[in-house]
Amino acid sequence: MQHNIFTTMRSLKIMDGCKGSQVYAVHRPSSGGGSGGIGEKLLQQLHDHIKSQTFRSKSVRNYQPPNQTPNHTPNQTPSEVVAEGSLLPYGLPMTDLLEPKIEPFLRPVDFVERLAEIHNKIENCLEVDRSEVYLEHCTVFRGLSDAKLFRRSLRSARQHAVDVHNKVVLASWLRYERREDEMIGSSSMDCCGRNIECPKATLVANGYDPELVYDRCCCRRDREGEDEDEEDLMTLVVDDQECSTSDEDDGGGDMSFCIGDDEIRCHRFNMASLSRPFKTMLYGGFIESRREKINFSKNEISVEAMRAAEVFSRTKSLSTIEPNVVLELLSLANRFCCEEMKCACDAHLALLVCDMEDASLLIEYGLEETAYLLVAACLQVFLRELPVSMECSCFAKLFCSPEGRDRLATAGHASFVLYHFLSQVAMEEEMRSNTTVMLLERLAECAKDGWEKQLAYHQLGVVMFERKEYKDAQHWFEAAVEAGHVYSLVGVARAKYKRGHTYSAYKLMNSLINDYKPVGWMYEERSLYCIGKEKMMDLISATELDPTLLFPYKFRAVSLLEENRIGAAIAEINKILGFRVSPDCLELRAWFLIATEDYDAALRDVRAILTLDPDYMMFHGNMHGNHLVELLGPVVQQYNQADCWMQLYDRWSSVDDIGSLAVVHQMLENDPGKSLLRFRQSLLLLRLNCQKAAMRSLRLARNHSTSDYERLVYEGWILYDTGHREEALAKAEESISIQRSFEAYFLKAYALADSSLDSESSKYVIHLLEEALRCPSDGLRKGQALNNLGSVYVDCDKLDLAADCYMNALNIKHTRAHQGLARVYHLKNHRKAAYDEMTKLIEKACNNASAYEKRSEYCDRDMAKSDLTMATLLDPLRTYPYRYRAAVLMDDHKEAEAIEELSRAIEFKPDLQLLHLRAAFYDSINDFASTIRDCQAALCFDPGYAETLELCNKARERIKEQK
């Protein structure tokens, strides 16, 4: 029957026949009826489609939970419900509609070589240029899946920023990466407690001192009672107490400025000291120098501003002057070249900018008067309010237009880093928008030759391609190639393909493969422009060179589906989902599962998709995922919250992370305000290496927390996961001071254990975990705490206590404790028991690549190689198997094969340990240039890694000796 469905679908060509953009499924005929003619089937299909469109037109806001009355009668079979509810209204996926995404990042052909170049730049550049090099560093890291590497490089760029403008932009970017704008009750000007992101510290023009950025900022000191004078913060200060402001001084003076009927008494010397124009007027050859009264009525200066100028001439302070008068005084300072007064006004007004209303009003004054700090303060508010501030009426005028960029440049605030940040935010919000295009055009205008132009032109190409403006896309991609970005040739080829020049695109990619050392994405791209066996061979080559590429798996899976081999299609897409979870691959599997009427598994995948991306559109962007959940609800078994908890325990204990995500999603559907569930969700997402989605879940957990102590814990985890360990510890301690809780103690123990522990620190971590276990919590979390406690006991050589912890964890179904218990057995020289323990984990766990890897440590070489081969097959991103196999080859004196084994992994998973090991292998064969290159690339991942630094220095010495 299934063969008939697929054959009928292909023969009808409904999409071509109806000239529509959507693919509609031909519904399966009932077993008792005749097949009918093709015309009847088409009419029936169109009739069903109209019904389904009416159903789908209901807004997602009107969604009814599954436990409400379903829209079908109790006697209907699942197949009839599917037919009526149109679970496949857009048919099945087709290979013709699949193509890989063009990545909007810099993608070097030789990633290791590029990292080595960047590290070399960092070592040899001037200190004032180091921030710019780190920005290049984090831009290259942007293309990797590890967001922590990007954030660390971004912190280094901020650390080495010299001027206020760069400090403001980079500090705001760091804040944006945590998306604190999504935290209810937080302000854009809130401070994390360190200079690196403090909104006040960024406005201090104190020169270059990278060590100060991690010090506590003035905001923290103010909270602790150490008040700072605002003008001391701006480093413009003369102590007000040393300046007389008495009525006697105010009423004295030896001259006057007259404005209308008002007379402002002044000290001629003080006024002359404000600027050279005043000095020339009051002491030069002008007639005013001999007059006691000078008429200023025609200078468009108010009495209040002139009085303020007189006060400033004596006191050098603006503390008693109203803000509107300071604005006028700023204008006066500009007209008469009073630099000191202008700087004071600039600094004073900058401190008054607190929100978007202030920034929108004052930035015009700042730009008009080229007030550097005032514009910086307004700019900071705009940036810290992103992405919300992009909706502000003045945003486009200020940032998107060429005139706005020119005005910012005049004030010293138009830069590549600014438009790099703005364009990244715009691309994340809506890649195809006009705002995104205009910001990228400004980025290109600010870009210098080299990587900056490569990035700007390539991203313009990507955006134009997404907008289906293929001619413009090709132009920008070609400009990026000319600037030196080889990967942009993919965009050139794709744009040509879309414009109907398939053979030209094929020749271009063929030439690329011949001219460079081939990498996976080259074969992936060329596969689009050929057919049959050649296409499949290219896809196989792409996967061999880079198994992390999604498109080859997707294409092969859909090809198998079109051959009516749906089981093989599911098996193919399972290969990539075993180690890299993405919404599009989950969508394909859900699609296949619906076709096989495995609705429970399909619903599992759809719920997992919505956890990763709540706004995901299914079926080539035609149906919201929530709507598909609604349609699947009536044909699957319904569970109450208690049933869901039992399911969660079962799936958690079987290390089924996708299944666990689906259960949590259903539980949140029933109880959306449950912060505990959001937190569990974030833990699962982190296991799956979905950091962005995990952070979103953590923010939602924080927003839905019902108590201060709970909110502090989630804020602590957010800080910890974004590299703020000490601030996370402070949050945990504050939470404990309010109320003892499992999560607060666990967070504190986890953060402390993240560093090298001495005996005293280990004892304290043990104490914290024991305190956590005394607090109420569920078995899922207590199992984790027991597992962590056992690990610390092992490190302290307390093996019996560790074994007790692991056994207790296993008793409450914490399956991962098998691995810890195996380690204990191994340390007790019970190798067979350790092996058996890991075998139990392999048998229980759905995701068991790490278990195969760990079991390899407890068996002989041949069995170890077998386990590691299986680990690589299940998860090619795990680096230990490559390192083990390479070490074995080196032991057998097969140096070239050992280096090739490591190189195979480094091509798609550049990693500190892989690079360090390959550097050591190169050193052993006296290839010192390659040793230094790999060491420099490795140090980009960890600049302080002592063994790599030592190896690099040794290789340099050997090169010097050879010379």
Secondary structure, 3 states (H helix, E strand, C coil): CHHHHHHHHHHHCHHHHHCCCCCCCCCCCCCCCCCCCHHHHHHHHHHHHHHHHHHHCCCHHHCCCCCCCCCCCCCCCHHHHHHHHCCCCCCCCCHHHCCCCCCCCCCCCCHHHHHHHHHHHHHHCCHHHHHHHHHHHHHHHCCCCCHHHHHHHHHHHHHCCCCHHHHHHHHHHHHHHHCHHHCCCCCCCCCCCECCCCCCHHHCCCCCCHHHHHCECHHHHHHCCCCCCHHHHCCCCCCHHHCCCCHHHHHCCCEEEEECCEEEEECHHHHHCCCHHHHHHHHCCCHHHHCCEEECHHHCCCHHHHHHHHHHHHHCCCCCCCHHHHHHHHHHHHHCCCHHHHHHHHHHHHCCCCCHHHHHHHHHHHHHCCCHHHHHHHHHHHHHCCCHHHHCHHHHHHHHCHHHHHHHHHCCCCCHHHHHHHHHHHHHHCCCCHHHHHHHHHHHHHCCCCHHHHHHHHHHHHHHHHCCCHHHHHHHHHHHHHCCCCCHHHHHHHHHHHCCCHHHHHHHHHHHHHHCCCCHHHHHHHHCCCCHHHHHHHHHHHHHHCCCCHHHHHHHHHHHHHCCCHHHHHHHHHHHHCCCCCHHHHHHHHHHHHHCCCHHHHHHHHHHHHHHCCCCEHHHHCEEHHHHHHHHHHHCCCCCHHHHHHHHHHHHHCCCHHHHHHHHHHHHHHCCCCHHHHHHHHHHHHHCCCHHHHHHHHHHHHHHCCCHHHHHHHHHHHHHHCCCHHHHHHHHHHHHHHCCCHHHHHHHHHHHCCCCCCHHHHHHHHHHHHHHHHCCCCHHHHHHHHHHHHHHHHHCCCHHHHHHHHHHHHHCCCCCHHHHHHHHHHHCCCHHHHHHHHHHHHHHCCCCHHHHHHHHHHCCHHHHHHHHHHHHHHCCCCCHHHHHHHHHHHHCCCHHHHHHHHHHHHCCCCCHHHHHHHHHHHHHCCCHHHHHHHHHHHHHHCCCCHHHHHHHHHHHHHHHHHC
